[in-house]
Amino acid sequence: MRILVVGDPHGILPKKIPKNVDLILIIGDLPKSDIAREIYLGKKKEEIEFSKKDSMLWKKMHDEISSSLLNVARFFSRIAPTYSLLGNVGNTLDSRTKREGKKLRVKLTYIREELKKIKNFHIVKNRIRKIENLRIGFLEYFLDECWEKEFEGNRRGRASRAVKETIKAKKVLEKFSEVDILICHQPPYGYLDKVNSKFVPKDWVGKHAGSKVVLDYIKKKQPRYVLCGHIHEGKGKAKIGKTEVYNVGSEGDYVLLKID
């Protein structure tokens, strides 16, 4: 079986990809997010709040995310059956989009609704999918408690949310039990996860931004493959026991797995 594993696209399609693949797996973060990155990482808190009140800027950000996300989904689904996480970009529920559109008095695309119309494309969240003879677990992005403590220190008051999402992720992985392939947006802690990006605050650089929950699962269950992304500069391959871990990278990066 030939499996094409696609790193965080962020709206970028690969210039050239292998032919005759049987399955496509995407790590998440399908859409382009330049405007969102500028708003959330490039400005101070008071400026972020002001930007939220600017309906045209908010609509421009949403349009960039929705159009590029749907473009990526359509592209890969024409090649082979495609299964994807959403990641931490473009994962807004349609119910929230509806509320935001009403509040800002602008028309916004309902991403989840449009994704359902695309044949051969599947968003999978915290579920097992049995494909051929493979058990593939899809662990959606979550706000990891260890990340929140290390990077935010509760500066945004999200500690309680991080605790809840970490507990939920542990329960999801317990239900997964043993899988052949684990797809998770963030890497395991200490592996392919060191931050070195120009877009982040300076005090983040050099720190490990992976998940201790994912690392613990790998050590206990030893899946054949773990496929992740999120920390783009961590692109590469590592081994944890018998498990091969791939940080697939981003924006056109991919890995081709050949599994008997």
Beta strands, then each sheet from edge to edge (+ up, - down):
strand 1: 2-6
strand 2: 23-26
strand 3: 82-84
strand 4: 121-123
strand 5: 127-131
strand 6: 134-139
strand 7: 181-184
strand 8: 225-228
strand 9: 236-240
strand 10: 243-247
strand 11: 254-258
sheet 1: 4+ 3+ 2+ 1+ 11-
sheet 2: 5+ 6- 7- 8- 10- 9+
end
